[in-house]
Amino acid sequence: MLRSTVHQLFDQLVSCEQFLDNCGELMWRDKLRQTRVVDAAGNEALDLDLLLSYFSQSEAFFELELSQDLGHRVNETTQPGANSHLVTLRLDIYYLAQRCRDEGNTSIVIISACP
């Protein structure tokens, strides 16, 4: 069964958050987490407006580069691969978020609902 664009986006966001956490990039990990909202009924949602804004700000998510000099948990050997993986995650997230918007989803997209 093919997963919906929203669920694919959610999966990529969680993967990226975990990756950033493992690399010690807590600011962007926390910003990505802020795009996921849980209401009083337990429904999970993504705030597409907030997520897409991270790609257009002056200090955009696209600008992030992992570096030991910046305190990230990478070294000379792992840094190129880590940054390559980050580029892939970012492009996937941006592409999927745009696709969600193009599919006519509202600003906040419900991912799951409690019965």
C-alpha positions as CSV (number, residue, x, y, z in Angstrom):
1,M,0.0,0.0,0.0
2,L,1.4,3.4,-1.0
3,R,1.7,5.8,1.9
4,S,0.1,9.2,1.4
5,T,2.3,12.3,0.8
6,V,1.5,13.5,4.3
7,H,2.6,10.3,5.9
8,Q,5.8,10.2,3.8
9,L,6.5,13.8,4.9
10,F,5.9,12.9,8.6
11,D,8.3,9.9,8.3
12,Q,11.0,12.1,6.7
13,L,10.6,14.8,9.4
14,V,11.0,12.2,12.2
15,S,14.0,10.7,10.4
16,C,15.6,14.1,10.1
17,E,14.9,15.0,13.7
18,Q,16.5,11.8,14.8
19,F,19.5,12.4,12.5
20,L,19.9,16.0,13.8
21,D,19.7,14.8,17.4
22,N,22.4,12.2,16.8
23,C,24.6,14.9,15.2
24,G,24.0,17.3,18.1
25,E,22.1,19.9,16.1
26,L,19.4,20.7,18.6
27,M,18.1,24.0,17.4
28,W,16.9,22.7,14.0
29,R,15.7,19.5,15.6
30,D,13.5,21.5,17.9
31,K,12.3,23.7,15.1
32,L,11.2,20.7,13.1
33,R,9.5,19.3,16.1
34,Q,7.5,22.5,16.4
35,T,5.9,21.7,13.0
36,R,4.1,18.7,14.6
37,V,1.1,19.6,16.7
38,V,-1.1,17.4,18.9
39,D,-4.5,18.7,19.9
40,A,-6.5,17.9,23.0
41,A,-8.2,15.0,21.3
42,G,-4.8,13.4,20.4
43,N,-4.9,14.2,16.7
44,E,-1.4,14.8,15.2
45,A,-1.0,17.4,12.5
46,L,1.7,19.1,10.5
47,D,1.9,22.8,10.2
48,L,2.8,23.2,6.5
49,D,3.1,27.0,6.7
50,L,5.6,26.8,9.5
51,L,7.6,24.0,7.9
52,L,7.8,25.8,4.5
53,S,8.8,29.0,6.3
54,Y,12.0,27.3,7.5
55,F,13.1,27.0,3.9
56,S,12.7,30.7,3.1
57,Q,14.0,32.5,6.3
58,S,17.2,34.5,6.3
59,E,18.8,31.7,8.3
60,A,17.1,29.0,6.3
61,F,17.2,25.3,7.0
62,F,18.9,24.9,3.6
63,E,21.9,26.8,5.0
64,L,22.6,24.3,7.8
65,E,25.9,22.5,7.5
66,L,27.2,20.0,10.0
67,S,30.7,20.7,11.3
68,Q,32.8,19.7,14.2
69,D,33.9,23.3,14.4
70,L,30.3,24.3,15.1
71,G,30.0,21.7,17.9
72,H,28.3,18.9,15.9
73,R,29.1,15.3,16.5
74,V,30.9,14.7,13.3
75,N,34.6,14.5,12.4
76,E,36.7,14.9,9.3
77,T,35.8,11.4,8.2
78,T,32.1,11.5,8.9
79,Q,31.3,15.1,8.0
80,P,31.0,14.8,4.2
81,G,28.6,11.8,4.5
82,A,26.6,13.4,7.2
83,N,26.1,16.6,5.2
84,S,25.2,14.6,2.1
85,H,22.6,12.7,4.1
86,L,21.3,16.1,5.5
87,V,21.0,17.5,2.0
88,T,18.9,14.4,0.9
89,L,16.6,14.7,4.0
90,R,16.1,18.4,3.4
91,L,15.3,18.0,-0.3
92,D,12.9,15.2,0.5
93,I,11.1,17.2,3.2
94,Y,10.9,20.3,1.0
95,Y,9.6,18.4,-2.0
96,L,7.0,16.5,0.1
97,A,5.8,19.6,1.9
98,Q,5.4,21.4,-1.5
99,R,3.6,18.3,-2.8
100,C,1.2,18.4,0.2
101,R,0.5,22.0,-0.6
102,D,0.0,21.3,-4.3
103,E,-2.5,18.5,-3.4
104,G,-4.6,21.1,-1.8
105,N,-3.9,20.4,1.8
106,T,-4.6,23.1,4.3
107,S,-2.0,24.7,6.5
108,I,-2.4,22.1,9.1
109,V,-2.7,18.6,7.8
110,I,-4.1,15.9,10.1
111,I,-1.8,12.8,10.3
112,S,-3.8,10.7,12.6
113,A,-7.0,10.9,14.6
114,C,-7.9,9.1,17.8
115,P,-11.1,7.0,17.6
